[in-house]
């Protein structure tokens, strides 16, 4: 796995491919409805491209300003998203089991605009850009289906933040 996650979190415990934890992964993401349109076989195949890591409480798993070369899904645990504003840290949201983090930078290739720290011991499913490219080469339909999930997730966040109304940008 080549990504800034390993550099950022050298104490993370590698647990192997998420395919070894497919039931736990499916249980986690079912809560968020990300993969509702995926068959169990598709989800299982997708998990072969994710790596699982265990991290302790208070682990910085995404750093504001870092490259967006991976996304993560919280399989167990809880985390907080925060941004540096001047000399202060502002918590912007909580991340719960099954939620995805880092997908905006993963899609657009820009630096992270926020940080993420675990609030309790957590297991993370990490998808690197390199692994995603391998997925797209080996299984283009599944790769495109996953890309649609990312786009829908981003669109839902924009709509939820009130930036987009039906018919276009506000």
PyMOL commands that place a pseudoatom at each C-alpha (Angstrom):
pseudoatom trace, name=CA, resn=UNK, resi=1, chain=A, elem=C, hetatm=0, pos=[0.000, 0.000, 0.000]
pseudoatom trace, name=CA, resn=UNK, resi=2, chain=A, elem=C, hetatm=0, pos=[1.435, 3.323, -1.069]
pseudoatom trace, name=CA, resn=UNK, resi=3, chain=A, elem=C, hetatm=0, pos=[-0.282, 6.303, 0.521]
pseudoatom trace, name=CA, resn=UNK, resi=4, chain=A, elem=C, hetatm=0, pos=[0.234, 9.048, 3.021]
pseudoatom trace, name=CA, resn=UNK, resi=5, chain=A, elem=C, hetatm=0, pos=[-1.867, 7.058, 5.544]
pseudoatom trace, name=CA, resn=UNK, resi=6, chain=A, elem=C, hetatm=0, pos=[1.051, 4.764, 6.381]
pseudoatom trace, name=CA, resn=UNK, resi=7, chain=A, elem=C, hetatm=0, pos=[3.350, 7.778, 6.814]
pseudoatom trace, name=CA, resn=UNK, resi=8, chain=A, elem=C, hetatm=0, pos=[0.755, 9.626, 8.900]
pseudoatom trace, name=CA, resn=UNK, resi=9, chain=A, elem=C, hetatm=0, pos=[-0.049, 6.672, 11.111]
pseudoatom trace, name=CA, resn=UNK, resi=10, chain=A, elem=C, hetatm=0, pos=[3.077, 4.480, 11.407]
pseudoatom trace, name=CA, resn=UNK, resi=11, chain=A, elem=C, hetatm=0, pos=[1.718, 2.928, 14.623]
pseudoatom trace, name=CA, resn=UNK, resi=12, chain=A, elem=C, hetatm=0, pos=[-1.387, 1.623, 12.848]
pseudoatom trace, name=CA, resn=UNK, resi=13, chain=A, elem=C, hetatm=0, pos=[-1.757, -2.124, 13.086]
pseudoatom trace, name=CA, resn=UNK, resi=14, chain=A, elem=C, hetatm=0, pos=[-2.139, -3.672, 9.618]
pseudoatom trace, name=CA, resn=UNK, resi=15, chain=A, elem=C, hetatm=0, pos=[-4.975, -6.203, 9.768]
pseudoatom trace, name=CA, resn=UNK, resi=16, chain=A, elem=C, hetatm=0, pos=[-4.889, -7.314, 6.101]
pseudoatom trace, name=CA, resn=UNK, resi=17, chain=A, elem=C, hetatm=0, pos=[-7.324, -6.990, 3.260]
pseudoatom trace, name=CA, resn=UNK, resi=18, chain=A, elem=C, hetatm=0, pos=[-10.832, -5.968, 4.233]
pseudoatom trace, name=CA, resn=UNK, resi=19, chain=A, elem=C, hetatm=0, pos=[-12.024, -9.068, 2.368]
pseudoatom trace, name=CA, resn=UNK, resi=20, chain=A, elem=C, hetatm=0, pos=[-10.961, -10.966, 5.503]
pseudoatom trace, name=CA, resn=UNK, resi=21, chain=A, elem=C, hetatm=0, pos=[-13.509, -8.882, 7.454]
pseudoatom trace, name=CA, resn=UNK, resi=22, chain=A, elem=C, hetatm=0, pos=[-16.221, -8.719, 4.804]
pseudoatom trace, name=CA, resn=UNK, resi=23, chain=A, elem=C, hetatm=0, pos=[-19.126, -9.402, 7.196]
pseudoatom trace, name=CA, resn=UNK, resi=24, chain=A, elem=C, hetatm=0, pos=[-18.002, -6.657, 9.589]
pseudoatom trace, name=CA, resn=UNK, resi=25, chain=A, elem=C, hetatm=0, pos=[-17.487, -4.276, 6.667]
pseudoatom trace, name=CA, resn=UNK, resi=26, chain=A, elem=C, hetatm=0, pos=[-20.950, -4.984, 5.242]
pseudoatom trace, name=CA, resn=UNK, resi=27, chain=A, elem=C, hetatm=0, pos=[-22.551, -4.581, 8.692]
pseudoatom trace, name=CA, resn=UNK, resi=28, chain=A, elem=C, hetatm=0, pos=[-20.822, -1.199, 9.079]
pseudoatom trace, name=CA, resn=UNK, resi=29, chain=A, elem=C, hetatm=0, pos=[-21.655, 0.258, 5.661]
pseudoatom trace, name=CA, resn=UNK, resi=30, chain=A, elem=C, hetatm=0, pos=[-25.258, -1.000, 5.692]
pseudoatom trace, name=CA, resn=UNK, resi=31, chain=A, elem=C, hetatm=0, pos=[-25.975, 1.727, 8.243]
pseudoatom trace, name=CA, resn=UNK, resi=32, chain=A, elem=C, hetatm=0, pos=[-25.043, 4.396, 5.681]
pseudoatom trace, name=CA, resn=UNK, resi=33, chain=A, elem=C, hetatm=0, pos=[-26.717, 2.916, 2.570]
pseudoatom trace, name=CA, resn=UNK, resi=34, chain=A, elem=C, hetatm=0, pos=[-23.580, 3.539, 0.441]
pseudoatom trace, name=CA, resn=UNK, resi=35, chain=A, elem=C, hetatm=0, pos=[-23.639, 0.113, -1.122]
pseudoatom trace, name=CA, resn=UNK, resi=36, chain=A, elem=C, hetatm=0, pos=[-27.382, -0.510, -1.358]
pseudoatom trace, name=CA, resn=UNK, resi=37, chain=A, elem=C, hetatm=0, pos=[-27.119, -1.039, -5.118]
pseudoatom trace, name=CA, resn=UNK, resi=38, chain=A, elem=C, hetatm=0, pos=[-24.173, -3.447, -4.790]
pseudoatom trace, name=CA, resn=UNK, resi=39, chain=A, elem=C, hetatm=0, pos=[-24.713, -7.184, -4.638]
pseudoatom trace, name=CA, resn=UNK, resi=40, chain=A, elem=C, hetatm=0, pos=[-22.961, -9.029, -1.843]
pseudoatom trace, name=CA, resn=UNK, resi=41, chain=A, elem=C, hetatm=0, pos=[-20.565, -10.423, -4.453]
pseudoatom trace, name=CA, resn=UNK, resi=42, chain=A, elem=C, hetatm=0, pos=[-19.729, -6.927, -5.706]
pseudoatom trace, name=CA, resn=UNK, resi=43, chain=A, elem=C, hetatm=0, pos=[-19.148, -5.658, -2.172]
pseudoatom trace, name=CA, resn=UNK, resi=44, chain=A, elem=C, hetatm=0, pos=[-16.966, -8.673, -1.404]
pseudoatom trace, name=CA, resn=UNK, resi=45, chain=A, elem=C, hetatm=0, pos=[-14.918, -8.079, -4.564]
pseudoatom trace, name=CA, resn=UNK, resi=46, chain=A, elem=C, hetatm=0, pos=[-14.596, -4.382, -3.708]
pseudoatom trace, name=CA, resn=UNK, resi=47, chain=A, elem=C, hetatm=0, pos=[-13.226, -5.211, -0.253]
pseudoatom trace, name=CA, resn=UNK, resi=48, chain=A, elem=C, hetatm=0, pos=[-10.269, -6.974, -1.883]
pseudoatom trace, name=CA, resn=UNK, resi=49, chain=A, elem=C, hetatm=0, pos=[-8.969, -3.500, -2.794]
pseudoatom trace, name=CA, resn=UNK, resi=50, chain=A, elem=C, hetatm=0, pos=[-9.288, -2.032, 0.727]
pseudoatom trace, name=CA, resn=UNK, resi=51, chain=A, elem=C, hetatm=0, pos=[-6.733, -2.616, 3.501]
pseudoatom trace, name=CA, resn=UNK, resi=52, chain=A, elem=C, hetatm=0, pos=[-7.825, -2.753, 7.140]
pseudoatom trace, name=CA, resn=UNK, resi=53, chain=A, elem=C, hetatm=0, pos=[-5.895, -1.031, 9.929]
pseudoatom trace, name=CA, resn=UNK, resi=54, chain=A, elem=C, hetatm=0, pos=[-6.497, -0.808, 13.644]
pseudoatom trace, name=CA, resn=UNK, resi=55, chain=A, elem=C, hetatm=0, pos=[-5.651, 2.501, 15.307]
pseudoatom trace, name=CA, resn=UNK, resi=56, chain=A, elem=C, hetatm=0, pos=[-5.828, 3.634, 18.934]
pseudoatom trace, name=CA, resn=UNK, resi=57, chain=A, elem=C, hetatm=0, pos=[-7.861, 6.505, 20.354]
pseudoatom trace, name=CA, resn=UNK, resi=58, chain=A, elem=C, hetatm=0, pos=[-6.585, 10.003, 19.442]
pseudoatom trace, name=CA, resn=UNK, resi=59, chain=A, elem=C, hetatm=0, pos=[-4.988, 8.846, 16.175]
pseudoatom trace, name=CA, resn=UNK, resi=60, chain=A, elem=C, hetatm=0, pos=[-4.657, 11.456, 13.446]
pseudoatom trace, name=CA, resn=UNK, resi=61, chain=A, elem=C, hetatm=0, pos=[-5.871, 9.504, 10.420]
pseudoatom trace, name=CA, resn=UNK, resi=62, chain=A, elem=C, hetatm=0, pos=[-6.302, 12.408, 7.979]
pseudoatom trace, name=CA, resn=UNK, resi=63, chain=A, elem=C, hetatm=0, pos=[-4.279, 15.613, 8.209]
pseudoatom trace, name=CA, resn=UNK, resi=64, chain=A, elem=C, hetatm=0, pos=[-5.465, 18.964, 6.895]
pseudoatom trace, name=CA, resn=UNK, resi=65, chain=A, elem=C, hetatm=0, pos=[-3.235, 20.009, 3.992]
pseudoatom trace, name=CA, resn=UNK, resi=66, chain=A, elem=C, hetatm=0, pos=[-2.001, 16.462, 3.272]
pseudoatom trace, name=CA, resn=UNK, resi=67, chain=A, elem=C, hetatm=0, pos=[-2.392, 14.813, -0.141]
pseudoatom trace, name=CA, resn=UNK, resi=68, chain=A, elem=C, hetatm=0, pos=[-5.767, 13.199, -0.822]
pseudoatom trace, name=CA, resn=UNK, resi=69, chain=A, elem=C, hetatm=0, pos=[-4.367, 9.872, -1.964]
pseudoatom trace, name=CA, resn=UNK, resi=70, chain=A, elem=C, hetatm=0, pos=[-6.685, 7.642, 0.089]
pseudoatom trace, name=CA, resn=UNK, resi=71, chain=A, elem=C, hetatm=0, pos=[-10.161, 7.528, 1.564]
pseudoatom trace, name=CA, resn=UNK, resi=72, chain=A, elem=C, hetatm=0, pos=[-11.285, 5.587, 4.581]
pseudoatom trace, name=CA, resn=UNK, resi=73, chain=A, elem=C, hetatm=0, pos=[-14.408, 3.961, 5.904]
pseudoatom trace, name=CA, resn=UNK, resi=74, chain=A, elem=C, hetatm=0, pos=[-14.785, 3.629, 9.657]
pseudoatom trace, name=CA, resn=UNK, resi=75, chain=A, elem=C, hetatm=0, pos=[-15.515, -0.060, 10.244]
pseudoatom trace, name=CA, resn=UNK, resi=76, chain=A, elem=C, hetatm=0, pos=[-15.542, 0.265, 14.040]
pseudoatom trace, name=CA, resn=UNK, resi=77, chain=A, elem=C, hetatm=0, pos=[-15.127, 3.199, 16.384]
pseudoatom trace, name=CA, resn=UNK, resi=78, chain=A, elem=C, hetatm=0, pos=[-15.797, 6.916, 16.189]
pseudoatom trace, name=CA, resn=UNK, resi=79, chain=A, elem=C, hetatm=0, pos=[-13.872, 9.975, 15.004]
pseudoatom trace, name=CA, resn=UNK, resi=80, chain=A, elem=C, hetatm=0, pos=[-14.130, 13.749, 14.678]
pseudoatom trace, name=CA, resn=UNK, resi=81, chain=A, elem=C, hetatm=0, pos=[-13.479, 16.032, 11.730]
pseudoatom trace, name=CA, resn=UNK, resi=82, chain=A, elem=C, hetatm=0, pos=[-11.919, 19.381, 12.576]
pseudoatom trace, name=CA, resn=UNK, resi=83, chain=A, elem=C, hetatm=0, pos=[-10.398, 22.386, 10.846]
pseudoatom trace, name=CA, resn=UNK, resi=84, chain=A, elem=C, hetatm=0, pos=[-7.732, 24.823, 11.958]
pseudoatom trace, name=CA, resn=UNK, resi=85, chain=A, elem=C, hetatm=0, pos=[-9.102, 28.375, 11.952]
pseudoatom trace, name=CA, resn=UNK, resi=86, chain=A, elem=C, hetatm=0, pos=[-6.381, 30.768, 13.022]
pseudoatom trace, name=CA, resn=UNK, resi=87, chain=A, elem=C, hetatm=0, pos=[-5.065, 29.488, 16.336]
pseudoatom trace, name=CA, resn=UNK, resi=88, chain=A, elem=C, hetatm=0, pos=[-8.188, 27.465, 17.111]
pseudoatom trace, name=CA, resn=UNK, resi=89, chain=A, elem=C, hetatm=0, pos=[-9.412, 23.998, 16.199]
pseudoatom trace, name=CA, resn=UNK, resi=90, chain=A, elem=C, hetatm=0, pos=[-13.082, 23.748, 15.277]
pseudoatom trace, name=CA, resn=UNK, resi=91, chain=A, elem=C, hetatm=0, pos=[-14.818, 20.370, 15.317]
pseudoatom trace, name=CA, resn=UNK, resi=92, chain=A, elem=C, hetatm=0, pos=[-17.093, 20.318, 12.279]
pseudoatom trace, name=CA, resn=UNK, resi=93, chain=A, elem=C, hetatm=0, pos=[-18.619, 16.849, 12.555]
pseudoatom trace, name=CA, resn=UNK, resi=94, chain=A, elem=C, hetatm=0, pos=[-18.496, 13.402, 14.087]
pseudoatom trace, name=CA, resn=UNK, resi=95, chain=A, elem=C, hetatm=0, pos=[-17.801, 10.282, 12.068]
pseudoatom trace, name=CA, resn=UNK, resi=96, chain=A, elem=C, hetatm=0, pos=[-19.600, 7.087, 13.022]
pseudoatom trace, name=CA, resn=UNK, resi=97, chain=A, elem=C, hetatm=0, pos=[-19.280, 3.445, 12.081]
pseudoatom trace, name=CA, resn=UNK, resi=98, chain=A, elem=C, hetatm=0, pos=[-19.810, 2.911, 8.366]
pseudoatom trace, name=CA, resn=UNK, resi=99, chain=A, elem=C, hetatm=0, pos=[-19.140, 6.509, 7.342]
pseudoatom trace, name=CA, resn=UNK, resi=100, chain=A, elem=C, hetatm=0, pos=[-16.644, 7.482, 4.669]
pseudoatom trace, name=CA, resn=UNK, resi=101, chain=A, elem=C, hetatm=0, pos=[-13.993, 10.176, 5.129]
pseudoatom trace, name=CA, resn=UNK, resi=102, chain=A, elem=C, hetatm=0, pos=[-11.605, 11.778, 2.671]
pseudoatom trace, name=CA, resn=UNK, resi=103, chain=A, elem=C, hetatm=0, pos=[-13.576, 11.101, -0.479]
pseudoatom trace, name=CA, resn=UNK, resi=104, chain=A, elem=C, hetatm=0, pos=[-13.589, 14.731, -1.671]
pseudoatom trace, name=CA, resn=UNK, resi=105, chain=A, elem=C, hetatm=0, pos=[-9.789, 14.952, -1.855]
pseudoatom trace, name=CA, resn=UNK, resi=106, chain=A, elem=C, hetatm=0, pos=[-9.652, 11.383, -3.129]
pseudoatom trace, name=CA, resn=UNK, resi=107, chain=A, elem=C, hetatm=0, pos=[-11.840, 12.384, -6.086]
pseudoatom trace, name=CA, resn=UNK, resi=108, chain=A, elem=C, hetatm=0, pos=[-10.387, 15.808, -6.905]
pseudoatom trace, name=CA, resn=UNK, resi=109, chain=A, elem=C, hetatm=0, pos=[-6.746, 15.161, -5.954]
pseudoatom trace, name=CA, resn=UNK, resi=110, chain=A, elem=C, hetatm=0, pos=[-6.524, 18.361, -3.910]
pseudoatom trace, name=CA, resn=UNK, resi=111, chain=A, elem=C, hetatm=0, pos=[-5.026, 18.690, -0.437]
pseudoatom trace, name=CA, resn=UNK, resi=112, chain=A, elem=C, hetatm=0, pos=[-7.224, 17.793, 2.532]
pseudoatom trace, name=CA, resn=UNK, resi=113, chain=A, elem=C, hetatm=0, pos=[-9.338, 20.673, 3.822]
pseudoatom trace, name=CA, resn=UNK, resi=114, chain=A, elem=C, hetatm=0, pos=[-9.831, 19.154, 7.291]
pseudoatom trace, name=CA, resn=UNK, resi=115, chain=A, elem=C, hetatm=0, pos=[-8.312, 16.643, 9.710]
pseudoatom trace, name=CA, resn=UNK, resi=116, chain=A, elem=C, hetatm=0, pos=[-9.789, 13.512, 11.249]
pseudoatom trace, name=CA, resn=UNK, resi=117, chain=A, elem=C, hetatm=0, pos=[-8.880, 12.068, 14.661]
pseudoatom trace, name=CA, resn=UNK, resi=118, chain=A, elem=C, hetatm=0, pos=[-10.279, 8.921, 16.245]
pseudoatom trace, name=CA, resn=UNK, resi=119, chain=A, elem=C, hetatm=0, pos=[-12.219, 9.350, 19.511]
pseudoatom trace, name=CA, resn=UNK, resi=120, chain=A, elem=C, hetatm=0, pos=[-11.879, 5.693, 20.441]
pseudoatom trace, name=CA, resn=UNK, resi=121, chain=A, elem=C, hetatm=0, pos=[-9.954, 2.663, 19.175]
pseudoatom trace, name=CA, resn=UNK, resi=122, chain=A, elem=C, hetatm=0, pos=[-11.060, 2.171, 15.580]
pseudoatom trace, name=CA, resn=UNK, resi=123, chain=A, elem=C, hetatm=0, pos=[-10.702, -0.140, 12.616]
pseudoatom trace, name=CA, resn=UNK, resi=124, chain=A, elem=C, hetatm=0, pos=[-10.394, 1.607, 9.257]
pseudoatom trace, name=CA, resn=UNK, resi=125, chain=A, elem=C, hetatm=0, pos=[-10.876, 0.326, 5.727]
pseudoatom trace, name=CA, resn=UNK, resi=126, chain=A, elem=C, hetatm=0, pos=[-8.400, 2.262, 3.571]
pseudoatom trace, name=CA, resn=UNK, resi=127, chain=A, elem=C, hetatm=0, pos=[-8.673, 2.571, -0.215]
pseudoatom trace, name=CA, resn=UNK, resi=128, chain=A, elem=C, hetatm=0, pos=[-5.644, 4.151, -1.840]
pseudoatom trace, name=CA, resn=UNK, resi=129, chain=A, elem=C, hetatm=0, pos=[-5.778, 5.881, -5.200]
pseudoatom trace, name=CA, resn=UNK, resi=130, chain=A, elem=C, hetatm=0, pos=[-3.350, 3.212, -6.466]
pseudoatom trace, name=CA, resn=UNK, resi=131, chain=A, elem=C, hetatm=0, pos=[-5.684, 0.386, -5.362]
pseudoatom trace, name=CA, resn=UNK, resi=132, chain=A, elem=C, hetatm=0, pos=[-8.660, 2.188, -6.869]
pseudoatom trace, name=CA, resn=UNK, resi=133, chain=A, elem=C, hetatm=0, pos=[-6.825, 2.411, -10.209]
pseudoatom trace, name=CA, resn=UNK, resi=134, chain=A, elem=C, hetatm=0, pos=[-6.138, -1.342, -9.989]
pseudoatom trace, name=CA, resn=UNK, resi=135, chain=A, elem=C, hetatm=0, pos=[-9.861, -1.897, -9.335]
pseudoatom trace, name=CA, resn=UNK, resi=136, chain=A, elem=C, hetatm=0, pos=[-10.787, 0.194, -12.368]
pseudoatom trace, name=CA, resn=UNK, resi=137, chain=A, elem=C, hetatm=0, pos=[-8.375, -1.737, -14.584]
pseudoatom trace, name=CA, resn=UNK, resi=138, chain=A, elem=C, hetatm=0, pos=[-9.483, -5.188, -13.394]
pseudoatom trace, name=CA, resn=UNK, resi=139, chain=A, elem=C, hetatm=0, pos=[-13.206, -4.487, -12.895]
pseudoatom trace, name=CA, resn=UNK, resi=140, chain=A, elem=C, hetatm=0, pos=[-14.187, -1.280, -14.734]
pseudoatom trace, name=CA, resn=UNK, resi=141, chain=A, elem=C, hetatm=0, pos=[-17.941, -1.627, -14.137]
pseudoatom trace, name=CA, resn=UNK, resi=142, chain=A, elem=C, hetatm=0, pos=[-17.434, -2.114, -10.398]
pseudoatom trace, name=CA, resn=UNK, resi=143, chain=A, elem=C, hetatm=0, pos=[-14.923, 0.758, -10.302]
pseudoatom trace, name=CA, resn=UNK, resi=144, chain=A, elem=C, hetatm=0, pos=[-17.404, 3.050, -12.028]
pseudoatom trace, name=CA, resn=UNK, resi=145, chain=A, elem=C, hetatm=0, pos=[-20.183, 1.928, -9.705]
pseudoatom trace, name=CA, resn=UNK, resi=146, chain=A, elem=C, hetatm=0, pos=[-18.009, 2.803, -6.710]
pseudoatom trace, name=CA, resn=UNK, resi=147, chain=A, elem=C, hetatm=0, pos=[-17.137, 6.152, -8.293]
pseudoatom trace, name=CA, resn=UNK, resi=148, chain=A, elem=C, hetatm=0, pos=[-20.869, 6.883, -8.548]
pseudoatom trace, name=CA, resn=UNK, resi=149, chain=A, elem=C, hetatm=0, pos=[-21.164, 6.190, -4.794]
pseudoatom trace, name=CA, resn=UNK, resi=150, chain=A, elem=C, hetatm=0, pos=[-18.435, 8.782, -4.197]
pseudoatom trace, name=CA, resn=UNK, resi=151, chain=A, elem=C, hetatm=0, pos=[-20.166, 11.337, -6.404]
pseudoatom trace, name=CA, resn=UNK, resi=152, chain=A, elem=C, hetatm=0, pos=[-23.542, 10.705, -4.767]
pseudoatom trace, name=CA, resn=UNK, resi=153, chain=A, elem=C, hetatm=0, pos=[-21.953, 11.027, -1.325]
pseudoatom trace, name=CA, resn=UNK, resi=154, chain=A, elem=C, hetatm=0, pos=[-20.413, 14.372, -2.263]
pseudoatom trace, name=CA, resn=UNK, resi=155, chain=A, elem=C, hetatm=0, pos=[-23.643, 15.622, -3.816]
pseudoatom trace, name=CA, resn=UNK, resi=156, chain=A, elem=C, hetatm=0, pos=[-25.594, 14.648, -0.687]
pseudoatom trace, name=CA, resn=UNK, resi=157, chain=A, elem=C, hetatm=0, pos=[-23.158, 16.557, 1.509]
pseudoatom trace, name=CA, resn=UNK, resi=158, chain=A, elem=C, hetatm=0, pos=[-23.427, 19.639, -0.681]
pseudoatom trace, name=CA, resn=UNK, resi=159, chain=A, elem=C, hetatm=0, pos=[-27.224, 19.486, -0.623]
pseudoatom trace, name=CA, resn=UNK, resi=160, chain=A, elem=C, hetatm=0, pos=[-27.201, 18.929, 3.134]
pseudoatom trace, name=CA, resn=UNK, resi=161, chain=A, elem=C, hetatm=0, pos=[-24.969, 21.957, 3.616]
pseudoatom trace, name=CA, resn=UNK, resi=162, chain=A, elem=C, hetatm=0, pos=[-27.423, 24.108, 1.674]
pseudoatom trace, name=CA, resn=UNK, resi=163, chain=A, elem=C, hetatm=0, pos=[-24.990, 24.876, -1.137]
pseudoatom trace, name=CA, resn=UNK, resi=164, chain=A, elem=C, hetatm=0, pos=[-27.100, 23.277, -3.829]
pseudoatom trace, name=CA, resn=UNK, resi=165, chain=A, elem=C, hetatm=0, pos=[-30.806, 23.543, -4.437]
pseudoatom trace, name=CA, resn=UNK, resi=166, chain=A, elem=C, hetatm=0, pos=[-32.773, 21.646, -6.988]
pseudoatom trace, name=CA, resn=UNK, resi=167, chain=A, elem=C, hetatm=0, pos=[-31.944, 23.127, -10.344]
pseudoatom trace, name=CA, resn=UNK, resi=168, chain=A, elem=C, hetatm=0, pos=[-28.402, 24.287, -9.576]
pseudoatom trace, name=CA, resn=UNK, resi=169, chain=A, elem=C, hetatm=0, pos=[-26.027, 26.102, -7.297]
pseudoatom trace, name=CA, resn=UNK, resi=170, chain=A, elem=C, hetatm=0, pos=[-27.261, 28.677, -4.857]
for i in range(1, 170): cmd.bond("trace and resi %d" % i, "trace and resi %d" % (i + 1))
show_as sticks, trace
zoom trace
